[in-house]
C-alpha cells in the first residue's frame, strides 16, 4: 500500500509540474529574419557552437528562468515542388527559458543533445552552391517531464539565389540638391556592415555597372560596426568621407553592399544600382521653391514677410540643404508638398521666425 501511495504521489507531482510549466510559459515565438540574404546552409541548422554564423532566427520563451527543452525539425521544399523533405531533427538539453538567437546555440547554456541529418537531401542542396527553395523550422517546447507546452514554426524561401536588396533613396533618375542627398536602403538581416560606392556616369551610353566600376570613385566608404543595433541604413552623402567632391550638373551612380560574415568567409550582397544627378545653380526647381516661399511671406505679419521676400528674390541665393525644425533632412518633395499646402491655407501659419547665419 505504501508503494502504491508513493507511486500515486510521484505521478501527481509530475502532472502538477507539467501543468504549472504549461501555465507559466506565456510566450513561445520563432522568428526567421526576412528577407534573408544568401547564407550557408549551416546557418539554418541546429548544432552546437554556431557563434560564427550570421543571426538568421530568434527564439523567444517567456517568462525567463523556467526549465524547458526543445524538440524540432527543419524541412525543405524544392522550387516547384509541393511536398517537403526532412533535413534535420534535433533535441536540446534542458535549459532556462529565455530569448536567444541561433548563434547562441552551443555558446551558451542552450546546447543540442542530439541531432539527425538527412545527408542525401543536404548533399543535393550543397551541390547547387546556394540554398534554394523553402526552409521550414517546426519547434515543440517541452517541460523537463517531456510534456509538450507550446509549438512554433516559421519559414524562409530562397527563390532567386542572386537576390539583391533595394535602395530606397535616391530614386532612379532623380535630380537632387547638393548637400541634401540622402542614401537609404532596406535593412539586410545578418549584415555585419555596409559599403557605399558612388561614381560619375560620363554619358548616357555608359552602363550603370561600367560607371560604378570605373576607377577613382567619388565615394568608396566602408561602414565599420560601432555596436549600434540595428546598424544605420541612412546617410547624408555630404557627411561621408569622399575621395573627390561631388559636382553640380553631373550624373552619378550609387550602390550599397551588405557585408555578411559567413563561416566560409565574408560575402558581399550588392543592392541595385541607382542613378541620380545634381541640380545646377539657379535651376528651375530652386526658383520654384523660392517663389512659393515668397508667396507665403506676403501674408506674414510685421516686417518678417518683407525680409523673406527680399532674401529669396536674390538670384544668387542657393538652397544648399533642406532640414526640419530638428535638423533632420527632408526631401524636396516633402518641402514642396508643405509649401503647396501653406499657400492654399495661409491661415495655418501660426508663427514664423527668420534666423540669419
N, C-alpha and C positions, 0 to 999 in steps of 0.2 A: 504493500500500500504506500509506503514511504517513497519507494522508487517511482511509482506511478504519479504521486503528487509532485515529486521533483521534476519529472518529465513534463507534466502539465504546466508547472510554473515556468520552466525554461521556454516552452512553446509560447506561453502567454507573453513572456518577456521579449521574445523575438518578434512576435506580431505587434506588440506595443512599440518596439523600437522601429519597425518598418513603418507603422502608422505615423509616428512622431516625425521621422525623417521626411516622409511624403508631405506632411503639413508644413514643415519648416522651410523646405525649398520652395521659394515663390517664383524664381526666375531661372530658366534654363534656355539659353539662346545660343545659336550658332550663326555667325555672320561671316560669309566669304566676301572679301573686299572686291567690289566690281566697279568699273571693268578691270579685270586683271590683265596686266601686260604679259608678255611671254615669260614663262617661268620654267625651270627644270621640273620634271615630273616628281622628283624627290620632295619638292616644297609642298606638294599636296598630300604627302604620305604621313602616316603616324609612326614615328620612330623616335628613339631616344637621341638627345643631343642634336637638335635642329637649329641651334643658336646661330649658325652661319647662313641659314636660309632667309629669304625675304619674308616679311609678315604678309600672309595671304588669308588667314582667317582668325577669328576671335571666338572664344567660348566663354560665356558668362553664366556662372552658377551662383545665385544669391539667395539668402544672405551667406556671408563668408563664414568659414570655420566649421562646417558640418562635414563629417566623414562620408565620402561618396567614392564611387569609381565609375568609369565609362566603359561601355562596350559600343562598338560601331563598325561600320564598313564604308568603303569607298567604291563606288560603282562607276563604270564608264560606258557611254553610249556613243558609238561611232557616228560620224556625219552621214546622214541619210538613212540611219537605222532607227528602229523603234524600241528594240529590246536592249537592255543593259547587260554588262558582264562584270563580275566581281573582280576588283583589283586587289584590295586589301581587306582583311578584317582584323580587329585588334581588341585588346582589353588592357586597361591601365591598372596599376596598383591603387590601393586606397589612398586618397589624398583629401586635404581640407578644401571645401568648396571655395571658389574664388573666380576672378575674371582673368583669363590668360590668352596668349597668342600661341600659334603653332610653334614659334621659336622658343617657347618656354618648356616644351616637351623635353624631358631628359636633362635640362639645365637647371631645373627647379625640383621641388619635391614631387612634381607630376611626372611619373615615369610609366613607360609601357611595360606591362607584364608579359604579354605575348602578342605576336603578330603573324599572320599568314599571308602569303602573296601568291597571286596567280601569274606566274612567271611568263607563261605563253602570251597572255594579253599584254603584259608590261613590255615584253620584247617587241611585240608588234607596234606599240606606241613609240618606243625608243627608236626603232628603225626609221620612223618618219621624221625624226630630227627634232620636232617640236610638238608639244601637246596639242591635239585637235579633238573636237567632239565635246561631249557633255560629261562633266565630272560631278558626281553627287556624293555628298557625305551624309550618312544617316547615323545618328547617335542615340544611345539609350543611357540614361543616368540611373544608376542603381545605388541602393544603400549597402552597407557592409554585409547584410544578410542576403544580398542578391536580389532583393525585390526591386522591380522597375518603378522609378519615381516619375520621370518625365522623358519625353522624346523630343528630338530636334533634328532638322535637316535643312540643307541648303545646297545650291549647285552653281556651277560656273561653266560657261560654254566658250570654247575657242573655235570660232568658225573660220577666221582668216588668220593663219599663223604669222602674217606680216602686218597685223593690225597696228594702227597708229593711234595717236590721240590728237585732240583738237586745240588749236589756238583760238581763244575767244576774242581777244583784241590784240592788234588791229585786225580789221576785217579786210578781205581781199579788195584791192583797187581803191582803198580809202585814201583820202588826202588829209594830212594831219598838220597841226601847227608845231613848229619847232619848240621844244621844251615841254610839250604836253602829250608825248607819245607813251601810251601805256601798253605794255605787253602782259597779257594774262592768259592762262591756259587751264585745262581741266587737270585736277589732281590725279596723279598716277599712283595707285596703291603699290606699296613696296619700293617706291623710288628712294634712293639714298640721297640724291641731289639732282640738280638740273644744270644744263648748259644752254646758253643763249648765243646764237651767232647771227650777225647782221652784215650784209654786204650790198654793194651798189649793183644795180642792174643797168647796164650801159645802153641797152636798146631793147625794143620790143621783140626783136628776133632772138634774143638771148633767153634760153630757158631758165626757169627759176633755179633748177639744180646747178646749171652752169654758173649762174651769177653767185649762188651761195658758196660754191666750192672754189671760186676764183681766189687767188692769193691776196694777201694783205686785206683781211676783213676789217670793217669799221668797229665791230664789237665781237669779241670772242671770249665770253665771260663764263666761268665755271663757278656756280654757286656751291660754296662749301658748307656742309652741315654745321649748324650753330646750336643744335639742341632744341630748336623750335619744332613743336609738333602741333598741327601739321606744318610741313615746310611752306614757305611763302610761294604763292603761284601768281604773283603780280608784281611788276616793277615798272617804274618810270625809267625809260631808256637814258634820260639825262643823268640819272643817279647811278648808272652802271659804268664802271671804268671802260673807256673806249681807247682804241688804238689810233683812230682818226675821228675828228668831229663830223657829225652828220651835217650835210649841207642842204640849204633851201633849194627848191626847184628840182631835186633829184629823186629818182625812184630807187627803192631798196627792197630787199627780200629778207625775211626773218624766219628762223626755225628754232624751236626749243627741243632739246633732247633730254629724256629722263634717264638717269644712270641707275641701273639696277645692279646690286651686288649679289651675284649668284655663286653657288659652290664651285662652278666651273670657271669663274672669273667675271669681271664686270661686263655688263651688256648695256648698250645704249639703244633706247627706243625713241626714234625721232618723231616729231609732230609733222603735220603737213606744213608745207612752205607757203607763206603768205607774202604778198607784195603790197607795198604802200608807197606814197610819195609825200614829200614835204612841200607845203604851200610856200609860194614865193612872197616877196614883200608887197604889201598893199594889194593883195589879191581880192577878188570879189567877195569872198566869204568874210574876210576881215571887215570890209566896208559894210556888209550886210549886218554884222553883229553891232558895229559902231552906230549904224543908223537906227537900229532897234533900241539901243540904249539911249540915244539922243531923243527918240520919240517918247520913251518913258520919262526921261528927265524933264520934259516940258510940263509935266503935271506935278513935279515935286515942289514942295513949299520952299519959300525963302530963296536965298541965293545959291543953294546947292544945285538946283536944276541948271542954272546958267553956267555954273562952274563945270559941270559934267559935259554940257553941250560944247563949250569952248575946248575942253580937253579932248573929246572924241572927234571934234572937227579937224583936228590936226592930222594932215595926211601922213606925216612921218611917224605917227603913233603906231606901234606894233603890238599886237596881242601875243605875248610870249607864253603865257601859262594860264590855264583855267582851273580854279580850285573852288571848293565850297567854303562855308564860313569856318570850318575846322581845319582848312588847309589840305583837305583830301582832293585829289584830282578828279575832275568831272569831264565827261566827253563834250564835244561841241554840239552834238545832238541834244544832250541834256540841257545845255545852256540855251540853245535855240528854242526848245520847247518851253522853257521857263519864260524867255523873253516874249514869245508869241502870246503866252497866257497873260503876262502882265500888261502887254499892250492892249489886249482885249478887255482886261479887268484892272484898270489903273487904281480903282478903289481898294484893291487888295494890298497895295504898297502901304504898309503901316508906317515905316520909317526908313531912312536911308542915311548912310554915313560914307563920306569920302575921306580916304586916308592917302596922303601923298608921301611916297618914299623916294 
